[in-house]
Amino acid sequence: MSDAWPKWLKDDGSVVSCTEKVKVMQENLDEIRQMTQDAFEDGILMEVAETQMRDALHRMVDELVNPYAGRKTGGN
């Protein structure tokens, strides 16, 4: 598993350059990665099929809702 996160881009393709925003984004995703890894391992230990665990986790991400769709978010 790679520890490197991508360069974060805005909808217009420009780079998110605010150091604090990038730091928060990376910390949030590090936490999500660890929680997801823990849940995945728990499922495996409880004899859930690996493919079913992966499918459930993918579905969870696919079902996330953007509450800001159609609205312009904060500056910078």
C-alpha positions in Angstrom: 0.0 0.0 0.0 1.4 3.4 -1.0 1.6 6.1 1.6 1.8 8.9 -0.9 -1.4 10.8 -1.7 -1.9 12.5 -5.0 -1.5 16.2 -5.7 -4.9 17.6 -4.9 -6.6 19.4 -7.7 -9.6 21.8 -7.8 -12.5 21.3 -10.3 -10.8 23.7 -12.7 -7.6 21.5 -12.7 -5.5 24.0 -10.7 -3.6 22.6 -7.7 -4.8 23.1 -4.2 -1.9 25.1 -2.9 -3.0 25.9 0.7 -0.6 24.0 2.9 -3.1 23.7 5.7 -5.8 22.3 3.4 -3.4 19.7 2.0 -2.3 18.8 5.5 -5.9 18.3 6.7 -6.8 16.3 3.6 -3.8 14.0 4.1 -4.5 13.5 7.8 -8.2 12.7 7.1 -7.3 10.2 4.5 -4.6 8.6 6.6 -7.3 8.1 9.4 -9.8 6.7 6.9 -7.2 4.3 5.4 -6.4 3.0 8.9 -10.0 2.6 9.9 -10.8 0.9 6.6 -7.9 -1.4 7.0 -9.0 -2.4 10.5 -12.6 -3.0 9.3 -11.3 -5.1 6.4 -9.1 -7.2 8.6 -11.9 -7.7 11.1 -14.1 -8.9 8.3 -11.5 -11.4 7.1 -11.0 -12.6 10.7 -14.7 -13.1 11.0 -14.5 -15.3 7.8 -16.2 -12.8 5.5 -15.0 -13.4 1.9 -12.3 -11.0 0.9 -14.1 -10.1 -2.3 -17.3 -9.3 -0.5 -15.4 -7.0 2.0 -13.8 -5.2 -0.9 -17.1 -4.9 -2.7 -18.8 -3.5 0.4 -16.0 -0.9 0.9 -16.1 0.2 -2.7 -19.9 0.5 -2.6 -19.6 2.6 0.5 -17.3 5.1 -1.3 -19.4 5.0 -4.4 -22.5 6.0 -2.4 -20.9 9.0 -0.7 -23.0 12.2 -1.4 -21.5 15.6 -2.2 -23.6 18.0 -0.1 -21.9 20.9 -1.9 -22.8 19.8 -5.5 -23.7 22.9 -7.6 -22.4 25.3 -4.9 -19.2 27.2 -5.1 -17.0 26.3 -2.0 -14.7 28.5 -0.1 -11.8 30.4 -1.6 -8.2 29.4 -2.1 
